[in-house]
Amino acid sequence: MASHFSGVLQLTDLDDFITPSQECVKPVKVEKKSGKSVAKIKIEDDGSYFQVNQDGGLQKLEKAKITLNDCLACSGCITSAESVLITQQSHEELYRVLNLNKAGSQQKVVVVSVSPQSRASLAARFNLSITDTARRLTTFFKNLGVHHVFDTTFSRNFSLLESQREFVERFHRQAEDKKALPLLASSCPGWICYAEKTHGDFIIPYISTTKSPQQVMGSLVKDHFANQQNVSPEQIYHLTVMPCYDKKLEASRPDFTITESQTREVDCVITSGEVLKMLEQERLSLADVEPSPLDSLFSSVCGEEILGHSGSSSGGYLEHVFIHAARELFGEEVKKIAYKTLKNRDFQEVTLEKDGVVVLRFAAAYGFRNIQNLVQKLKRGKSQYHFVEVMACPSGCLNGGGQLRASESESNKDLLQRVEELYRTVPAEVPEENTAISELYNTWLESVGSERARKLLHTQYHAVEKMSSGLTIKW
């Protein structure tokens, strides 16, 4: 059962949960004054706080405000799909922007980018094909006033290609850099948030600097698309539809703010479940919405069919990096990946042997139990892996906390299986063979490996210093 505490906070079903800490606070700096006087605080009936001065006078105290950015600034809690909602990260905000456009109060170019995992979740709910779901979502959003509907499968091509290049580069320098490998995938913001808060400077050097598909799409929309449309980045309102609440945290990172225009690459993130709420609010079933042609600019399509990628439903990073590394480093053409399940189905291993010696050892680690085991092995110097696809949610992104939940007549396990089967029906494309991606490398990014490509397709991470618990304050 989802528990609703207020209009700005929601906790949803979680398959994997680490208890929130008492350190999850935003401390307020208090200037100490000389002397031994003790401040007294009075609480009024309306909940207002007043400091009682020595002369008996009252001074109203300012309320501390916690924003989404502060969730990344504390060092306390983390869940596999941290479900934090704030006013600027909800479907109500999309409606507000669209209504302002209709009223003529502002004119924003509204762009919606949809993740393939969210499409699969909605397709399962309405018994539609993936392509049909994409077409009907395009109609739904455009009828609301959205101008463009894109597909983050397109931007994932960049994420996969950059991850491949980053791995090969790190493999070559592992002799002089002890933290070059294993390369840990970085597309899951729940994992990144946990790593920054809990393991900080130790784990950060291992994490891939490649941006997630959501944030690559942010660069595409707010940079390349803005130039194409001859508008400034702040004139574009960019919303993404994601399977995970942690994507709201990711979009709010200061690293993903365009300095020159002080606008975010992604202005708002809503989940698959929030799209369902919008359909219900409009009193519509997606199955009854007429399909529209797909936007071809930033969409992965072949003819009229949506395309995807091979490998895991969380992006296929392990498979793409493994195949590329086998070819580039050892001249081996891998046609099929052979996964070996280890402790549980959320921890799998893939190896490449050459002349009887294992030369590549990759793993997929999903869920915090497996992640914690992985980190502990790294700390003890016991990890043999060269690359790990890390995801916070058990079963990966298709099982994200923002996905649609099963009805009473179906178990969550059966629903997840249906969603996975639908996800697999999409034909796979090879990033290296996408001519639109190659053209953008040569034009928008100037060249492969350029400084501009580094700036727009990569990011950085930050160790978060632990803060004292607010519960230790003496009143």
VEXTOR-339197 format. One record per residue (C-alpha): residue in one letter; x negated, y, z negated. Coordinates in steps of 0.02 Angstrom, whole numbers, plus 50000, padded with zeros to 5 digits. Layout:
<recs>
AXYZ...
</recs>
This chain:
<recs>
M500005000050000A499375017350042S499335028949893H499725047249924F499115059149789S499405075449882G499525082850055V497645083950066L497075067349996Q497525049850048L496835032949998T497275018850114D497034999950116L495194995850097D494434978750127D492774983150049F492634995549907I491285002449795T492005010449639P491935029549641S490675036949522Q490945049849388E489595059749477C490785063949619V490935082349577K490485099249645P489525107649505V489645126349478K488075135549424V488285143649254E487085157349199K486475154249021K486445169348907S485275172148761G485945169148586K486895154848507S488645160348552V489785146748621A491025151148758K492835146748723I494015141948863K495885144148854I497065134848970E498715143549009D500355134449040D500165136849228G498475128149226S497425143949239Y495765144149146F495195159349046Q493565162148955V493825170148784N492475183048756Q491755187548584D492815203448581G494395193148610G494565198348791L495055185648924Q494115182849086K494975172349219L493865158549286E493785154749471K494375137549525A493075126649608K493565122049785I493055105349857T492945104550047L492575089950162N490765095650175D490595093749986C491005075250005L489355074050098A488475084749969C488825074249814S488015057949767G489435048349688C490645037649783I490785029049950T492045016950022S491995006650180A493245018850255E493265034250144S495025041250166V494865059850139L496095071650222I495975090450220T497055103450307Q495835106050450Q495655087350481S497435081650514H498735080650650E499625095550572E498125106050623L498305100350804Y500135105550800R499635122450727V498395125650868L499635120151002N501005131250928L499845146350927N499475143051110K501325142051152A501695158051056G500315167151149S499425171350986Q497845163151053Q497305153551206K496245138351169V495795124851293V496375109451197V495405093351229V495805076251153S494515062251161V495185044751122S494135030351056P494335012951134Q494655005250961S496125017050930R496845012751101A496734994251061S497624996750894L499055006550975A499154994051119A499424979950994R500784989550903F501774993351062N501374977251158L500524986651300S498934983951401I497414994651361T497525004451524D499395006951506T499125013251329A497815025551391R498985032151525R500455034151407L499365042751276T498815054951412T500635059151447F501065060651263F499675072751223K499895083151380N501765084851348L501305092351179G500215105351264V498505096851269H497535101451426H496315086851445V496245068951377F494545060451385D493855043251337T492395041151216T491885025251309F491115037551432S490055046251300R489595029351225N488575026151383F487395039851325S487335032851147L486885015451211L485555021651333E484745032951204S484755018851075Q483895007451201R482525020151238E482295024351055F482055005951011V480735002951146E479795018751093R479815013350910F479284995650954H477725002451039R477225012750887Q477615000250748A475754996750722E475415014550662D477135018250588K477695005750456K479465012850458A479685012550647L480614995950632P481884989350598L482905002250692L484595003650604A486095008950709S486835025950662S488555026850742C489485022450580P489685037950470G490215027850318W488535018750323I487595035150353C488475043650206Y488045028950093A486225028650152E485965047250124K486755047149951T486085030849884H484415027049966G483905044050036D482095046250089F481735027650086I483035022250214I483195037750326P481605034550429Y482335017950487I483975025450549S484215028850734T484305047350776T485495044150922K487175052850903S488765042750894P489945042551046Q491085054950954Q489705067650933V488985064851107M490725068751173G490665084351064S489075089751154L489845085851324V491435095651287K490705110751198D489185112451314H489365104851487F491265105951500A491285123551427N490065129251561Q491085120751696Q492675129351637N491755145951615V492325147451434S491365149151272P491255133951154E492355142651025Q493745144451154I493885125451160Y494815115551027H494135097851028L495055083950937T494575065550932V495635050150894M494635037750791P494885021150699C494055027550541Y494295041550413D492415043150394K492375050950568K493155066250487L491625067250374E490485065150525A491295079250622S491095090650471R489215088450455P488295105150470D487105096450593F488545095450717T488905114150717I488355124050869T487275137650792E487485150850927S489385150850923Q489635143850746T490895131250809R490955112550779E490625100150918V492215091250859D493495102850778C494665089650711V494785070750694I496395060950677T496585042250655S497565029350753G498825029450611E499045048250626V499435046450811L500815034350760K501455047450637M501495060250779L502475048250890E503705045450747Q503825064150717E504255066550901R505475051850887L504585042551025S503965024951056L502375024551159A503175010851263D504505023351319V503265036951372E502955038151559P501145034351608S500065048051686P498465047351790L496905046951682D495735061851674S494255056551780L492965069151718F492455060651555S493285043651570S492575026451610V493695019751747C493585008351898G494975013052017E496445014651899E495795002951764I494955008051600L493215000851573G492294996051413H490634988651359S490064970951323G489534965751149S490354969250983S491964979250966S490954992050866G490044998151020G488974983551074Y487354991551015L486504975150969E486864967151137H486354981951245V484764985751149F484294967251144I484504964351331H483574980451373A482144976651252A481964958751315R481784965151493E480704980451459L479534973051328F479414954651377G480034953351557E481464941851504E483184943051585V484474938551453K486124933351531K487074928051375I486854932451192A486824917751071Y487414923450899K486964913550743T488114916150593L487154917150430K487924919850256N489614925150326R490424929950490D489994948150460F488124944350461Q487494937250625E485774935450701V485084935150879T483294930250925L482204929851080E480834916851094K479354917651212D478094903451220G478874895951064V478674911850961V480104923150904V479694940350979L481354949050944R482504946550794F484104956850789A485574956450669A487334963350647A487744967850466Y489544972950430G490294977650262F489384984750111R488964967850034N487904963650186I487234981350199Q486634981050018N485764964250046L484924971450201V484304986850108Q483644976449963K482664965450083L481924981050162K481414987649992R480564971149949G479694970550118K480624954450161S481584960150317Q481044951850479Y482244961350590H481804973150732F483554980450751V485164979750649E486894985050706V487594991850541M489444994950512A490294999050346C491944990250383P492074971250376S492454965250554G491854982050620C492734997050696L494294987750754N494644985050569G494325003250522G495325011350382G496225022650505Q496905008650612L498745003450613R499194990850480A500164974850502S502044974150484E502874963050354S503104949250484E501244948250526S499664946450424N498224958650440K497134944250501D498334939950642L498504958250691L496614960450696Q496474945150807R497754952450928V496854969250931E495194960450966E495954950251107L496664966051187Y495004974951168R494134960651261T495324961651410V494454977451472P493124974851608A491364979451550E490254992251633V488344993251626P487765010451565E486255010351681E487395008051832N488575022451793T488175035451926A489085049451835I487965046751682S486395046651791E486935062751874L487235071251706Y485495066151647N484765074851801T485855090351795W486605094051624L485145086651526E483795091251655S483005073851647V482915057851546G481895060751388S481915079651406E481905091451258R483675096451305A484225078151301R483395076651131K484335091851066L486055086951131L486025067951109H485075065950945T485255071950765Q484425070750594Y484885064450421H484595071150246A484275063250078V485575069249953E484945073849780K485945066449638M486975078749538S487395078149354S489105071749306G490415084949270L491025073949128T489425077449029I489845095949011K490195100648831W491725111448808
</recs>
